[in-house]
Amino acid sequence: MGNRVFNFSAGPAVLPLPVLEKAQQEMLDFQGCGMSVMEMSHRSKPFEGVLAKADQGLRNLLGISEDYAVLFLQGGASMQFAMVPMNLYEEGKPVDVIHTGAWTKKAIEEIQNLASMRYAANMAPEKYMRLPKAEELDFNPDASYVHMCSNNTIFGTQWRWYPDTGQVPLVADMSSDILSHPVDVSKFGLIFAGAQKNAGPAGVTIVIIRKDLAERVKATVPTMLRYKIHIENNSLYNTPPCYPIYIVSLVTEWLEGLGGLQAMEKINQDKAKILYDAIDTTDFYYCPVNKEDRSTMNVVFRIQGNNEELEAQFIKEATQTGLSGLKGHRSVGGLRASIYNAHPVEGVQALASFMKDFEKKNG
């Protein structure tokens, strides 16, 4: 395993090494079945066991009650931008959106195709460098639902609290920080997350939905896009993404072994502190994000003066030393270290050390 790099990619992202090793062991023969999970029928008892383990693992970690269904769907979080309004929008009741970055912008584009909407808050004028305060949120008590994104991979902001929307369902895109810390699921009507940051590989999307909300769907919505259909069929209406679901089951097992989400949250806070300290204790680097809103998942930073030539050199030299994926998103540039659950503390320490050395040579 000596040739593995420290992977700071924003996604698909690093997976826990014990999970990869377990999957490797079971690749050709899953628990005596004589075949891989990739080869077996999704209607078979062995795969039903895999599905049940993934479901129960998420329920254990997040404390999900039986009032909620856990679904394993396809199409990524981007599909959910359309699927949520298709299922939850009620005529004459606009969707409230807390607009905090690129992913809520994409959601808005889909919502506007399917429903009426309004801004509960719009952080675009401030270039998404901070999140709204509670007193800045303007909710419509008669909204169909409220849409938010819990962590912004591109701009490096993360919610530390979730707004109280009263009787209006709160819908959260948690693609980039699900399972990174405890969450009170009962505060939400629906949570969705592409798995490829913290929960598994690309190819499966986790949806946690309060079952009563699935009854809102109109008969005109295509069958495959109805939550109700997937609930009734236990995510087996059609062939699901079997192998990614299997990896999700192993990730939840790994998290439980660490001590659950409280333990994971402490690990993530400690990792993030190492990097933010490396940024804040020098004048060579800076983080443009409001300190209170900084993400523990995606640490964005720049070299003073937004020196693009020096940042390109930083990325090149870091890659050569085994620190991969540090280029900022193409829309904003700069540098970004994504340090999801599975990223080891040793990788974060190595990056902090490299940053100091790079400053000595170029500062």
N, C-alpha and C positions, 0 to 999 in steps of 0.2 A: 504493500500500500504506500510505499515511499514516494511514488510519483504523483500522488494526489496533491492538488493545489488547494490553497485557501480560496474558496469560491464566494465572492461578494456580489454575485449577480442578483438583480432584482426579481428574477423569475423567468423561467423555471430556476429554482434555487437549490441550495445544498440540502441533502437529505441526511438524516442521522446515520452514521456509519454502522451501528448495530442493526438498523433496519435494512440497509443494503446487504449486509452480511447474511442476515436471516433470509432475505429474498434470494440471495445467491445459493444458499444451502437448499432452498426449496424449489429452485428454478425448474429442475427436470422431474422432480417427484414431490408433489405437494402432499405431505402427511400420508404417504403410502398409497396415494391414488395412482401412481405410475404415470402421471402427466403433470404439466405445469398448470397453474391457475389460468394462464393465457389460452390453454387448450380445452378446458372443460366447459361443459354446458352451464349456462347461467341458471338453468332449471334444476341442476343437480343438487343433491343434498350437501356435498362438500362446499359448493359455492354459496348455498343458502347459509351455511355456517360462517363463511367469510363475511357475507353481507350483515348477518346478525352481530358479528363481533365488531365490525366497523360502527354500526348503529349504536350498540351498547357502549362502546368505547367513548364515542362523542357524548352520549347521555351522561356517562359517569363523570367525565371531565368538566362538562359545562352545567351539570345539574339540570338537564332537560326533562321536563315533566311529560306525562302522557297526553297533556293538552296539545302538545306539539308533535308534528311529524318530522322525521329526518329523512331527507331525500338525497339520492346520489344521481345527478343529472349530467347531461352533456351540453356543449355549447359555450362553456366558460361563463365568467361573470358578465361578459358582454351580452350573452343571450338573456341574462336576467334583467338587463336594462329595459328590454322590451317585454319580457314575460311577466314581470311584476305589474306594470300598468294593465296589461291584457287581463290579468286575473283580479286585481284589487281595485282598479279605478271604478268609481260610481259616478254616473252622469250627474253633472251639476255640482260636483264636489271636486274642486281643483286639487292637484297634488302639490304639496308643499315641498320645496327642495332647499336644503342647506348646501349652498354651492361653495365648495372648498378646494376645487382643483380639477385636474384633467379628467378624472374618472366620474365626477359628478357632471362635468360638461358632457361627456358621452352619454350618461344616463338622461340628461335633459333633452338631448337630441332625439332619443327614442320616445321619451314621455310626450314630447310635443307632437310627435307623429300620431299618438294614440289617445291623448287626453289633454285637458286644460291644466295649466300649472301656474304657480307663483313662487317667488323667492321668499323663503322664511329668513334667509340671510344670503348675501352675495359678497364673497371675499375677493372677487376678481379685481376691483379697483386697487387692492393692496397686494396684488400679484400673489395671492394665496400664501403669504409669508406668516400668517397667523390664522387661528380659528376664532369664530365669534364667541363672545362672552354670553352668558345666559340672558342678560338684559338686552342684548342686541337681537335676540331671536323673536321673530314676529310670526306666530303660528295662527292659522285659521282653524278655529274649533270645529269647523264643518268640512275639513279637508278629507279626501279619500284616505290618504296616508302621508307620512312625512318620510322623505328619502334623505339619507346621509351616507357618507363614506367615513369609516372609523379611522383609517390610516391612509395617508397620501404618499405613495411610493416616490412620486416625481418631485414633490416639493418638500417632503420630509416633515410633515406635521401629523400629529396623532392626538385623538381625543382622549383625555384623562377622565372624562365624565360623559354621561349620555343625557340628553335633554328629556325633560318630562313633557310628553305630548298629550297627557290626559287620556281621553277615550279614543283619540286618533292613533291608529297603529303606526309604530315607528319601524321603518324598514332600513336596515343597515347593510351596506356592502363592506364586509369584513375580510375581503380577499387577502389582505396583506398583514393582518394581525390576529386573525382567529387562532385560538389555542395558545396565544402568547401570554395571556393573563386571564384571571377569572372574569367572567361576564355573567350578569344576572339576566338570563334569557327571558325571564318573565316581563322585562321592560320593553320587549320587542314583539312586533307582530310577525316579522319575518327577518331572518338573517341569511345572507348568501355569501359564498366565498369560493372562488377558484382555489383549488387545493395546492397549487404549485409554489406556494411560498412557505407555509408552515405545516400543512396537513398531509401532503403527499405529492405525487407527480402531476404534471399537466394531463388533462383529459377527463377529470371528474370535477364537478361543481357540487358543493355541499349546500343544501337549502334546508333551513330549519324554519318551519312555518306553523303558526297557531292554526289548528285544524279548522276552526270555524271560519277563518278568512278564505279558505279554499272554496267555500260555498258561494262566494260572490261571483264566480266566473260565469260569463254569458255563454250560451249554447253556440254562438258564432265563433268562439275561439277555437282554433284547430286543436284536435284531440291531443297531439303530442305536446302542446304548449299549455295544457291545463294541469295545475298542481293537483287538483282533485283526482285526476286519472292516475297520476303517479303515486298518490297516497293509497288509493284503492288497490294498486298493484304492487305495493311495496318496492317501488323503483324498478320493477321488472315488467313494465308494460311492453318494452322492447328490450333488446340486448343492451345491458348497461356497460359502462367502461370497467370491465371486470378486474383487470390487473391493477389499475389505479385505486379501485376500492380496496383491493387486497393490501396495497401499500398503506392506505389510510388506516386500515385495521392494525398494521404493525406500528405505525407512528403513534396511534393512541395508546397502544401497549407500552411503547417506549416512554411516553409522557407519564403514564401512570407509575412506571417504574422509577421515574425521577422524583416522584412525590406530588404529581399533579400540577395544576396551573399556577398555584401559589408559588411553588418551588421554581417553576419555569419563569414566572414573572421576575423573581429575585435574580435569577441568572441573567435574564435579558437586561435588567436595570444595571447590573454590574458591568456587563459588556459595553453597554451604551456609554456609561460613565467614563470608561477608559478612553473612548474615542473623543467624546466631547471635552474631556480634560485636555487631551492632546491638542485639540483645536483652540480652546479658550485660553490656554496658558502661553500662547505665543501670538505675535503680531503677524506672523507669516501666513497663517491660515485664518479663515473666519467662516462662521456658519450664519447664513442670512435669516434663519428662522427664529421667530419669537421664542425665547427660552422656555416659557411655560408650555409651549405647544410642540416642542421638539419630539420627534419620533424615536422610539427605542429600536425600531425595525430598519429604518432607512436614514442613515446619517448623511446629509448633504453638506458639502463644504466647498469653499473656493480658496485659491491662492490670492492674496491681497492684490488689488488692482485688476482682478479677473484676468490674470495673465494666461491666456489660452495656450500660448506656446509652451510655457512652463508646465501647465496642467497636462498637456499632451506628453511632455517628457516624463512627468510624474507617472502617468498611466503606463507608458512604455517600460520604464524601469521597474515599476511595481510588478508588472506582468512577468518580467524576466526573473524576478525573485520569487515567483510562485504566488503572488497576490493578484487574483484574477477578477475581472468584472467591475473595476472601479470607475469606469467612465460614467459621467452623469447622463441623465436622459437627454436624448437628442434635442428635445424642445427647450431645454434650459441650459444645457452644457454643464461645465464644472465637474465636480467629483462626487461620487456617491458610494457609500459602503452599506450594503444591505446585510444586516446581521440577524437574520431570522433565527428561530429556535435552534435549528440544528447547526448553526455556525459555531464552531468551537471557540472558547475564550482564547486559546492559543493563537488563532488567526487574528483576532482583534488586537492582541498584544503585539503580534508580528507587524501589523499595520501601523500601530502607534510608534513602534520602534523605527520602522521605515520612514515615517513622516519626520521624525526627529533628524534622522540621518540626511534625508533629502533637504531639509531646511539648512543644515550645516553646510551642505555643498552649494546651495543655491540662494541662500538668504542674504 
